[in-house]
Amino acid sequence: MAITEQSVQDALKRVIDPNTGKDFVTSRSAKNIKVEGDNVSLDIELGYPAKTQIEPIRTMVCDALKAAGAANVSANVYQKIVSHAVQKGVKLIAGVKNIIAVASGKGGVGKSTTAVNLALALSAEGARVGILDADIYGPSQPQMLGIPDEQPQSADGKKLLPLIAHGLQAMSIGFLIDPETPMVWRGPMVTQALVQLLNDTQWQDLDYLVVDLPPGTGDVQLTLAQQVPVTGAVIVTTPQDIALLDARKGLKMFEKVGIPILGIIENMSIHICSRCGHEEHIFGEGGGKKMCEDYEVEFLGALPLDRTIREQVDGGNPTVVAAPDSRAAQIYREIARRIGVKIAEMAKDHSAKFPTIVVQNT
């Protein structure tokens, strides 16, 4: 009995995408299904960065369709990342599809280290990614990316070209000032600098721009919420009660201004002794998961307190590129894929489909 399009649909409904938890029919990922005799061809469109997932998913789909009666299966699995909805009244930035804000309630929780590794993980999964260092007072991304002495250029005298490091497009106030010069600026100057860095950088067709925010809930965060088209925010915390207290404030701030919370990352979750292998929860245990339960947001993952993560980022060679096969790099990639999936499931931005209407007196 020849395979039919209906039996193809039925087979695909039983194949679950391990990254989304949904089948390829319900998620509308299966497209252009063609059945010719015993031969089946189709496209599988993934809305998230999935370079390492394409072959496993293709194998899953082909095996399921062959089990349903297909003699030959041609499955074209690809990723297509589009722009998603942002706050009302805020327009998208040219050259940037989605902006991910990485925030923390307080300093010292490893937010910048997490931000740069997440950006590199998204890039490793096949996305075009940039990182904006929004910490005007204490920019750290130039050092973390290994380009502390470089300066951006301008092709037209108006916009700055982002610097490139490890495949990321990067911009920071740290590229424009002496590293030892303190930024003795009041709030309005800081927020103006942030907006200029964002808008006056010539971003090149980014799928995601990761914004490394300063800690707290001050001027920069409010400016970001009111003037910058943010797709979603990620909160970084440690299990420590004091860090969680401030992280809750950050989460509530984003909720109040209408920016979706993509999830919470618990950093320095557990320490494993490099000599004896003893595991110890130095900063407490389970705080991040408890916070997620309280606010009904997703727990994206937990990262260990690991000396090598610090050494690699201090040396300008973050973990995802320095040790791509390490357990820490694997966790960063898993979190990055989950963030990509969360964004893909959000409402799409349709503003580009509507023409600009100009009313003139005739």
Buried (B, 14 or more C-beta within 10 A) or exposed (E): EEBEEEBBBEBBBEBBBEBBEBBBBEBEBBEEBEBEEBBBBBBBBBBBBBBEBBEEBBEBBBEBBBEBBBEEBBBEBEBEBEBBBBBEEBEBBEBBBBBBBBBBBBBEBBBBBBBBBBBBBBBBBBBBBBBBBBBBEBBBBBBBBBBBEBEBEEEEEEBBBBBBBBEBBBBBBBBBEEEEEEBEBEEEEBBEBBBEBBEEBBBEEBBBBBBBBBBBBBBBBBBBBEBBBBBBBBBBBBBBEEBBBBBBEBBBBBBEBEBBBBBBBBBBBBBEEEEEEEEEBEBBBEBBBEBBEEBEBEBBBBBBBBEBBEEBBEEBBBBBBBBBEBEBBBBBBBBBBBBBBBBBEBEEBEEEEEEEEEEEEE
